[in-house]
Amino acid sequence: MVQSLKNYNTFGINATCKALIDITSIEQLHEVVQSLVSMGEKWIVLGGGSNILLRDNLDCTVLRIALKGIEILEESESQVFLRVSAGEEWHSFVEWCVQHDYSGIENLALIPGSVGAAPMQNIGAYGQEVRTVITNVHYYSLEESDDDLSLNDRVKSISNDECQFGYRDSIFKNELKGKSIILSVDFVLNKVHTINAGYKDVQEELVKHSIAQPTIQDVFNAVIAIRKRKLPDPKEIGNSGSFFKNPVITIEQYNSLLSQYPTLPKYQIDEATVKVPAGWLIEQAGFKGLRRGSAGVHKNQALVLVNYGDATGDEIYSLALEIQNTVLNNFGIMLEMEVNILPQL
Ligand SMILES: Cc1cc2nc3c(=O)[nH]c(=O)nc-3n(C[C@H](O)[C@H](O)[C@H](O)COP(=O)(O)OP(=O)(O)OC[C@H]3O[C@@H](n4cnc5c(N)ncnc54)[C@H](O)[C@@H]3O)c2cc1C
């Protein structure tokens, strides 16, 4: 029976799928996938639905990964090794780590979504990326089409190096896209803390509270306060966070743009390339705060496209294309979408 996905995507788009199945065990996943394959049915995998835009209805089944559990694999004086199931909520896991005094992901507080989706785009924020704490990713492999492969044959593990992590990127968005369902993620976290409070906004928030020697709890609290102030809450205004990636351009291109746009900000990547903030480009192109019906660009954060109520996925997608074209015409920079567009183009 057709099922609405309105409550399963943070954009709040009222698109449908053929069926929605909660996956609570690996055995169930194996059975469901085998049966869908044997019926020639298509499916996609969803976590919290906080990094997708449903452009249209989905002519397939949606598997919601609801595998739960946090397991301590090993511990030493200075480190702890954890295995966390894909369906655990990311922010609750971060909170759990801070409560247990394990450092390494406190700067990634309040990012919506699931643990299983975290390696997909190597989530990052406020000077931290998840790749620095992942040791292995375990996934259900759909690479071989042999229907008779047992569950054991289908469960594979890859190391951090093999994940090919990059800026909002990994092997799961490329070579293994559509061929892997992440089951669990192994993390190494630190009992001896290195505080990562160098990011300007975090520093300012700590100073505001007169905190000179921050703990991981202070950084966690600071990040939450900043995010609540700066980003729209999907419960109030539908959105999927940053819609575009910050583009990386050559120094030559940057220097030539600088003559026309002397205030163009940059973050140095290496000797040859710099990253420029997509939000700045979108704002300069005149889109910040723009509203077309219920689709719009957030008034405080030009990188976030929003659904003010009953926008369709296609309305938001059209606005995204218009932004892409205008930024390309104005700056010669093609913005890449960070959000996953479904159905896939
Ligand atoms: C308000 C807001 C703020 C945000 N801030 C940030 C930020 O600071 N940094 C950042 O990096 N991201 C941010 N995001 C984006 C988003 O939270 C992350 O990308 C998050 O990891 C998505 O998790 P999810 O479970 O919701 O994934 P979903 O949206 O459900 O899925 C995203 C993609 O991953 C695939 N997928 C999901 N689970 C699995 C699995 N188990 N196996 C295989 N494939 C899977 C889906 O098919 C889809 O292609 C933000 C989003 C919002 C709404």
The ligand as an SDF file (V2000), in Angstrom:
LIG
                    3D

 53 58  0  0  0  0  0  0  0  0999 V2000
   19.2720   21.0690   10.3350 C   0  0  0  0  0  0  0  0  0  0  0  0
   20.3180   20.1760    9.6940 C   0  0  0  0  0  0  0  0  0  0  0  0
   21.6600   20.3920    9.9580 C   0  0  0  0  0  0  0  0  0  0  0  0
   22.6290   19.5730    9.3740 C   0  0  0  0  0  0  0  0  0  0  0  0
   23.9440   19.8080    9.6640 N   0  0  0  0  0  0  0  0  0  0  0  0
   24.8960   19.0290    9.1260 C   0  0  0  0  0  0  0  0  0  0  0  0
   26.2820   19.2700    9.4350 C   0  0  0  0  0  0  0  0  0  0  0  0
   26.6230   20.1520   10.2160 O   0  0  0  0  0  0  0  0  0  0  0  0
   27.1960   18.4520    8.8700 N   0  0  0  0  0  0  0  0  0  0  0  0
   26.8550   17.4460    8.0240 C   0  0  0  0  0  0  0  0  0  0  0  0
   27.7630   16.7500    7.5460 O   0  0  0  0  0  0  0  0  0  0  0  0
   25.5610   17.1940    7.7210 N   0  0  0  0  0  0  0  0  0  0  0  0
   24.5830   17.9610    8.2430 C   0  0  0  0  0  0  0  0  0  0  0  0
   23.2700   17.7320    7.9350 N   0  0  0  0  0  0  0  0  0  0  0  0
   22.9250   16.6500    7.0000 C   0  0  0  0  0  0  0  0  0  0  0  0
   22.5090   15.3130    7.6760 C   0  0  0  0  0  0  0  0  0  0  0  0
   22.1370   15.5200    8.9960 O   0  0  0  0  0  0  0  0  0  0  0  0
   23.6400   14.2800    7.6200 C   0  0  0  0  0  0  0  0  0  0  0  0
   24.0580   14.0690    6.2970 O   0  0  0  0  0  0  0  0  0  0  0  0
   23.2120   12.9470    8.2410 C   0  0  0  0  0  0  0  0  0  0  0  0
   24.3370   12.0930    8.3200 O   0  0  0  0  0  0  0  0  0  0  0  0
   22.1100   12.2430    7.4390 C   0  0  0  0  0  0  0  0  0  0  0  0
   21.6690   11.1360    8.1830 O   0  0  0  0  0  0  0  0  0  0  0  0
   20.2850   10.4320    7.9010 P   0  0  0  0  0  0  0  0  0  0  0  0
   20.2420    9.2000    8.7090 O   0  0  0  0  0  0  0  0  0  0  0  0
   19.1880   11.4060    8.0950 O   0  0  0  0  0  0  0  0  0  0  0  0
   20.4560   10.0850    6.3480 O   0  0  0  0  0  0  0  0  0  0  0  0
   19.2920   10.0120    5.2670 P   0  0  0  0  0  0  0  0  0  0  0  0
   18.8860   11.3930    4.8870 O   0  0  0  0  0  0  0  0  0  0  0  0
   18.2410    9.0660    5.6960 O   0  0  0  0  0  0  0  0  0  0  0  0
   20.0910    9.3640    4.0620 O   0  0  0  0  0  0  0  0  0  0  0  0
   21.1210   10.0910    3.4240 C   0  0  0  0  0  0  0  0  0  0  0  0
   21.7300    9.1710    2.3440 C   0  0  0  0  0  0  0  0  0  0  0  0
   22.3880    8.0850    2.9670 O   0  0  0  0  0  0  0  0  0  0  0  0
   21.8000    6.8510    2.5770 C   0  0  0  0  0  0  0  0  0  0  0  0
   21.7530    6.0050    3.7870 N   0  0  0  0  0  0  0  0  0  0  0  0
   21.1890    6.3090    4.9680 C   0  0  0  0  0  0  0  0  0  0  0  0
   21.4050    5.3220    5.8490 N   0  0  0  0  0  0  0  0  0  0  0  0
   22.1190    4.3710    5.2010 C   0  0  0  0  0  0  0  0  0  0  0  0
   22.6450    3.0850    5.5620 C   0  0  0  0  0  0  0  0  0  0  0  0
   22.4980    2.5800    6.7890 N   0  0  0  0  0  0  0  0  0  0  0  0
   23.3040    2.3840    4.6080 N   0  0  0  0  0  0  0  0  0  0  0  0
   23.4820    2.8690    3.3660 C   0  0  0  0  0  0  0  0  0  0  0  0
   23.0090    4.0720    2.9700 N   0  0  0  0  0  0  0  0  0  0  0  0
   22.3420    4.8200    3.8770 C   0  0  0  0  0  0  0  0  0  0  0  0
   20.4290    7.1820    2.0150 C   0  0  0  0  0  0  0  0  0  0  0  0
   20.0510    6.2480    1.0270 O   0  0  0  0  0  0  0  0  0  0  0  0
   20.6740    8.5580    1.4170 C   0  0  0  0  0  0  0  0  0  0  0  0
   21.2570    8.4740    0.1350 O   0  0  0  0  0  0  0  0  0  0  0  0
   22.2610   18.5340    8.4940 C   0  0  0  0  0  0  0  0  0  0  0  0
   20.8930   18.3060    8.2390 C   0  0  0  0  0  0  0  0  0  0  0  0
   19.9190   19.1220    8.8230 C   0  0  0  0  0  0  0  0  0  0  0  0
   18.4770   18.8680    8.5560 C   0  0  0  0  0  0  0  0  0  0  0  0
  1  2  1  0
  2  3  1  0
  2 52  2  0
  3  4  2  0
  4  5  1  0
  4 50  1  0
  5  6  2  0
  6  7  1  0
  6 13  1  0
  7  8  2  0
  7  9  1  0
  9 10  1  0
 10 11  2  0
 10 12  1  0
 12 13  2  0
 13 14  1  0
 14 15  1  0
 14 50  1  0
 15 16  1  0
 16 17  1  0
 16 18  1  0
 18 19  1  0
 18 20  1  0
 20 21  1  0
 20 22  1  0
 22 23  1  0
 23 24  1  0
 24 25  2  0
 24 26  1  0
 24 27  1  0
 27 28  1  0
 28 29  2  0
 28 30  1  0
 28 31  1  0
 31 32  1  0
 32 33  1  0
 33 34  1  0
 33 48  1  0
 34 35  1  0
 35 36  1  0
 35 46  1  0
 36 37  1  0
 36 45  1  0
 37 38  2  0
 38 39  1  0
 39 40  1  0
 39 45  2  0
 40 41  1  0
 40 42  2  0
 42 43  1  0
 43 44  2  0
 44 45  1  0
 46 47  1  0
 46 48  1  0
 48 49  1  0
 50 51  2  0
 51 52  1  0
 52 53  1  0
M  END
$$$$
